[in-house]
Amino acid sequence: MPTLSDDEILQALAGLPAWKRDANAIIRRLEFPDFAAAMKFVNRVADAAEQANHHPDITINYNKVTMLLTSHDSGGITKRDIRMAGRIDEIASAQG
């Protein structure tokens, strides 16, 4: 899958305001009330990632979770990353 141009990335991120570009990736940091809530969220993201066959890099620091998306096989940000970011946002919104 081809990588997105800088303009395409900017346009896509306009619809994903919680996400920021970080070189050849997009990143979102989330904070939860406690570790259990953070893990519940991560497990829901893991299920969605398995269904999409597109997996974020996930860092967990107690109640803080960082999601990083990039298409390693394409060498940058692709439509798969944008779709997965949208799905992660849906999960985050549903969890409250």
Sequence and secondary structure as in RCSB ss.txt:
>XXXX:A:sequence
MPTLSDDEILQALAGLPAWKRDANAIIRRLEFPDFAAAMKFVNRVADAAEQANHHPDITINYNKVTMLLTSHDSG
GITKRDIRMAGRIDEIASAQG
>XXXX:A:secstr
     HHHHHHHHHT TT EEETTEEEEEEE SSHHHHHHHHHHHHHHHHHHT   EEEEETTEEEEEE BTTTT
B  HHHHHHHHHHHHHHHHH 
